[in-house]
Amino acid sequence: MNILSNKTMALMLAFGFLLSACGSSPTEEITNSNTPITTQSESGWQEEFDLASCSLSTTGRNEYFILEPGFQLVLEGGNEVLAITVLDETIEIDGTMTRVVEEREWRNGELIEVSRNFFAICEGTKHVFYYGEDVDMYSGGELASHNGAWRAGEENARAGLIMPGEPVAGMKYYQEIAPGVAMDRAEVISLDEVFKTPAGEFPNSLKTQEGTALNLLEKEFKTYAPGIGLIQDQKLLLTKYGFIDNE
């Protein structure tokens, strides 16, 4: 049996330590070359984005997200109605010009929420980034709160990724990064779903599982159709879509 001397063993241990120190950290792993991610948390959720390398625009689209003024989605389910409208309005958030997308939600015919969401699209990659939202919650026809409101650049909040330009099954990314307020995130489950709604049947749809880091038990599924966008949000299903006249 070959016995190593103490000196030889020490040299080998030192060499091994140097090799391990030169290895890449798990927080520097890039899971997909098409994503704008520069770092990834140890949990695998992508949360930092190379926005400086993007030429950001307030108008554009990718396969699953349309950011063009006048485009509207209407989803319904049970006693609820959700209307999502891309407004002909922009606003500067954290030094970036963003497009305003309004969401209005009714329950039993009564308005319960109005949110103004702020998005920008990277012209090169077609990634759509989320810069925050202003929220008005209503109860009995009266303004009740602004719960969930946040803006990038305020209270340590940063822009998140709402929809990748080229989604890949297994991608996990933060959509909202507002510590203590909004930490929504999504995982791409598949890109070959066939989903039927009152507005039609849509093949090759994108399915995501979404939740929040603020409540790990909270999970929901959403479906996005190519060339349209959101067609299913839990029990809400797409009933109509297209461009409307701007008032």
C-alpha positions as CSV (number, residue, x, y, z in Angstrom):
1,M,0.0,0.0,0.0
2,N,1.3,3.5,-0.9
3,I,1.5,5.9,2.0
4,L,1.7,9.6,1.1
5,S,4.1,11.8,3.2
6,N,2.6,14.7,5.2
7,K,4.3,17.2,2.9
8,T,2.8,15.6,-0.2
9,M,-0.7,15.4,1.3
10,A,-0.5,19.1,2.3
11,L,0.4,20.1,-1.3
12,M,-2.5,18.1,-2.7
13,L,-5.0,19.6,-0.3
14,A,-3.8,23.1,-1.2
15,F,-4.0,22.4,-4.9
16,G,-7.6,21.1,-4.5
17,F,-8.6,24.2,-2.6
18,L,-7.3,26.4,-5.4
19,L,-9.3,24.4,-8.0
20,S,-12.5,24.7,-6.0
21,A,-12.0,28.5,-5.5
22,C,-11.7,29.0,-9.2
23,G,-15.0,27.2,-9.9
24,S,-18.1,29.2,-10.7
25,S,-20.5,30.0,-7.9
26,P,-24.0,28.6,-8.1
27,T,-25.3,32.2,-7.9
28,E,-23.6,33.0,-11.2
29,E,-25.3,30.2,-13.2
30,I,-27.1,31.3,-16.3
31,T,-29.9,28.9,-17.1
32,N,-30.7,30.0,-20.6
33,S,-28.6,32.2,-22.9
34,N,-31.7,33.9,-24.2
35,T,-32.7,35.2,-20.8
36,P,-31.6,38.6,-19.5
37,I,-30.5,37.1,-16.3
38,T,-27.1,37.9,-14.9
39,T,-27.4,36.1,-11.6
40,Q,-29.6,33.4,-10.1
41,S,-30.4,32.8,-6.5
42,E,-29.5,29.5,-4.9
43,S,-33.2,28.5,-4.9
44,G,-33.1,28.7,-8.7
45,W,-35.4,31.7,-9.1
46,Q,-33.9,34.3,-11.5
47,E,-34.2,37.7,-9.9
48,E,-31.5,40.0,-11.4
49,F,-31.7,41.2,-15.0
50,D,-29.3,42.8,-17.3
51,L,-31.5,45.8,-18.1
52,A,-28.6,48.0,-19.0
53,S,-27.9,45.9,-22.1
54,C,-31.5,46.3,-23.4
55,S,-32.9,49.0,-25.6
56,L,-36.2,49.4,-23.8
57,S,-39.4,50.4,-25.6
58,T,-42.9,51.2,-24.5
59,T,-44.4,49.4,-27.5
60,G,-43.9,46.0,-29.0
61,R,-44.8,42.3,-28.6
62,N,-43.4,38.8,-28.1
63,E,-45.2,35.5,-28.7
64,Y,-47.2,35.7,-25.5
65,F,-47.5,39.3,-24.6
66,I,-48.8,42.3,-26.7
67,L,-47.8,45.7,-25.5
68,E,-49.5,47.8,-28.2
69,P,-52.0,50.6,-27.4
70,G,-55.7,49.6,-27.8
71,F,-55.2,45.8,-27.3
72,Q,-57.6,44.3,-24.9
73,L,-58.3,40.9,-23.3
74,V,-61.5,40.1,-21.4
75,L,-61.7,37.0,-19.2
76,E,-64.7,35.8,-17.3
77,G,-65.5,33.1,-14.8
78,G,-68.4,32.6,-12.4
79,N,-69.4,36.0,-11.1
80,E,-66.1,37.7,-12.1
81,V,-64.9,39.7,-15.1
82,L,-61.4,40.9,-15.8
83,A,-60.6,43.4,-18.5
84,I,-56.9,44.1,-19.4
85,T,-56.3,47.1,-21.7
86,V,-53.1,48.5,-23.1
87,L,-53.6,52.2,-22.8
88,D,-52.3,55.0,-25.1
89,E,-50.4,56.3,-22.1
90,T,-46.8,56.1,-20.9
91,I,-45.1,57.0,-17.6
92,E,-41.5,57.2,-16.4
93,I,-40.6,54.7,-13.7
94,D,-37.1,54.5,-12.2
95,G,-35.6,56.4,-15.2
96,T,-37.4,54.2,-17.8
97,M,-40.4,55.1,-19.9
98,T,-43.0,52.4,-19.5
99,R,-46.4,51.6,-21.1
100,V,-49.5,51.7,-18.8
101,V,-51.7,48.6,-18.9
102,E,-54.9,48.9,-17.0
103,E,-56.7,46.0,-15.3
104,R,-60.3,46.3,-14.2
105,E,-62.0,43.6,-12.2
106,W,-65.7,43.2,-11.3
107,R,-67.4,40.8,-9.0
108,N,-71.2,40.4,-9.2
109,G,-71.2,43.5,-11.4
110,E,-69.4,45.6,-8.8
111,L,-66.0,47.1,-9.5
112,I,-63.6,45.7,-7.0
113,E,-60.1,46.6,-8.3
114,V,-58.4,48.9,-10.8
115,S,-54.7,48.6,-11.3
116,R,-52.3,50.5,-13.6
117,N,-49.4,48.3,-14.5
118,F,-46.1,49.6,-16.0
119,F,-44.2,47.6,-18.6
120,A,-41.3,48.0,-21.0
121,I,-40.1,45.6,-23.7
122,C,-36.5,44.9,-24.7
123,E,-36.3,45.5,-28.4
124,G,-33.5,42.9,-28.9
125,T,-34.7,39.9,-26.8
126,K,-38.4,40.8,-26.6
127,H,-38.4,40.2,-22.9
128,V,-41.2,42.2,-21.2
129,F,-40.2,43.8,-17.9
130,Y,-42.6,44.8,-15.1
131,Y,-41.8,48.1,-13.3
132,G,-44.7,48.2,-10.8
133,E,-48.4,49.0,-10.4
134,D,-50.7,51.5,-8.8
135,V,-53.6,49.8,-7.2
136,D,-57.1,51.0,-6.2
137,M,-59.2,48.5,-4.2
138,Y,-62.9,49.1,-3.9
139,S,-65.5,47.9,-1.4
140,G,-69.2,48.9,-1.7
141,G,-68.4,51.3,-4.4
142,E,-65.9,53.2,-2.2
143,L,-62.1,53.3,-2.5
144,A,-60.8,51.0,0.3
145,S,-57.1,50.6,-0.1
146,H,-54.0,50.6,-2.3
147,N,-52.8,47.1,-1.2
148,G,-50.1,45.6,-3.5
149,A,-49.0,48.9,-5.0
150,W,-45.3,49.2,-5.8
151,R,-42.9,51.0,-8.2
152,A,-39.4,50.1,-9.2
153,G,-36.8,52.4,-7.6
154,E,-38.9,53.0,-4.5
155,E,-38.4,51.1,-1.2
156,N,-35.8,48.8,-2.6
157,A,-38.1,47.6,-5.4
158,R,-36.7,46.5,-8.8
159,A,-38.2,45.6,-12.1
160,G,-39.1,42.0,-12.7
161,L,-39.6,39.8,-15.8
162,I,-43.3,39.4,-16.7
163,M,-42.8,37.4,-19.9
164,P,-39.6,36.1,-21.5
165,G,-39.1,36.7,-25.2
166,E,-38.3,33.0,-25.7
167,P,-39.8,30.9,-22.8
168,V,-38.3,27.6,-22.1
169,A,-39.9,24.8,-19.9
170,G,-38.3,24.9,-16.5
171,M,-37.5,28.7,-16.4
172,K,-38.2,30.2,-13.0
173,Y,-38.2,34.0,-12.6
174,Y,-39.5,36.8,-10.4
175,Q,-42.2,39.0,-12.0
176,E,-42.3,41.4,-9.1
177,I,-39.5,42.4,-6.8
178,A,-40.9,44.6,-4.1
179,P,-39.7,43.2,-0.7
180,G,-42.5,42.8,1.8
181,V,-45.1,44.1,-0.7
182,A,-45.1,42.1,-4.0
183,M,-42.8,39.1,-4.8
184,D,-44.7,37.3,-7.5
185,R,-42.8,34.7,-9.5
186,A,-43.5,32.2,-12.3
187,E,-42.3,28.8,-13.5
188,V,-42.8,27.8,-17.1
189,I,-44.5,24.3,-17.1
190,S,-44.9,23.7,-20.8
191,L,-45.3,25.3,-24.2
192,D,-47.5,22.7,-25.9
193,E,-50.8,23.0,-24.1
194,V,-54.1,22.9,-26.1
195,F,-56.5,25.0,-24.2
196,K,-60.2,25.7,-24.9
197,T,-62.0,28.9,-23.9
198,P,-65.3,30.6,-24.9
199,A,-63.1,32.7,-27.4
200,G,-61.8,29.6,-29.1
201,E,-59.3,26.7,-28.8
202,F,-55.7,27.6,-28.7
203,P,-52.9,25.0,-29.4
204,N,-49.2,25.5,-28.5
205,S,-50.1,27.5,-25.5
206,L,-47.7,28.4,-22.6
207,K,-48.6,27.1,-19.1
208,T,-47.1,28.7,-16.0
209,Q,-47.4,28.0,-12.3
210,E,-47.3,31.3,-10.4
211,G,-47.0,32.1,-6.8
212,T,-45.3,34.5,-4.4
213,A,-42.3,34.3,-2.1
214,L,-44.4,36.1,0.5
215,N,-46.7,33.0,0.8
216,L,-45.2,29.7,-0.4
217,L,-48.5,28.0,-0.1
218,E,-50.1,30.3,-2.7
219,K,-50.1,28.7,-6.2
220,E,-52.1,29.3,-9.3
221,F,-51.9,28.3,-13.0
222,K,-52.1,30.6,-16.0
223,T,-52.2,29.9,-19.7
224,Y,-51.0,32.2,-22.6
225,A,-51.8,31.6,-26.3
226,P,-49.4,32.6,-29.1
227,G,-50.3,35.9,-30.7
228,I,-52.8,36.7,-28.0
229,G,-51.5,36.5,-24.4
230,L,-53.3,35.5,-21.3
231,I,-56.3,33.2,-22.0
232,Q,-56.7,31.6,-18.6
233,D,-56.2,32.8,-15.0
234,Q,-57.4,30.2,-12.6
235,K,-61.2,30.0,-13.2
236,L,-61.2,33.1,-15.5
237,L,-61.3,32.2,-19.2
238,L,-60.8,34.4,-22.3
239,T,-64.2,35.5,-23.8
240,K,-62.9,38.1,-26.3
241,Y,-59.8,39.8,-27.4
242,G,-58.5,42.3,-30.0
243,F,-57.9,46.0,-30.6
244,I,-60.5,48.5,-29.4
245,D,-60.9,52.2,-30.3
246,N,-59.0,54.5,-28.0
247,E,-61.3,57.1,-26.5
